[in-house]
Amino acid sequence: MIALFIDPKEQGRFLRFAVVGAIGAVIDFGIFNALTQAFAFFQHNAVWASVISFIAAVLSNFTWNRFWTYPDSRSKPLAQQGIQFFLVSTAGLLIRTLLFAFLEPILIRFFQGWWKLAILSPIVVAHNFALAIVIGIVMIWNFFANRYWTYNDV
């Protein structure tokens, strides 16, 4: 972990990982909001929308990380690396889902108490705020778990 702050190559990897994560976050937020705004089921079951948007972001992130962030880590077979990435992501999904389910009702109550902008409802704001928090936490988990397990051959 200390190498991340010392080695310029690791700093570059972290920056690329962050860019990939930002792309994944755009995918995640976009799909999440599309589902929760377009379908009544997801409006009342936002955790499921969060799961679907997370899976889409993971697929994007694996592709970008394998070919751009860690191009020198392709000594492992694609299937093995994909399974490792999937397992790390599944652990991240578990962390994310539990935290989202915990934070969602708290934040809905909080924003319903004072949010007055008509363009965005307190529920939409609470959902996105909860999603932003859990994405940040899971990104930290994903970086270190993938760097030192999935891409440990670099």
PyMOL commands that set and color helices and strands:
alter all, ss='L'
color gray80, all
select helices_A, chain A and resi 2-6+8-38+40-44+46-69+71-73+78-114+122-150
alter helices_A, ss='H'
color red, helices_A
deselect
rebuild
show_as cartoon
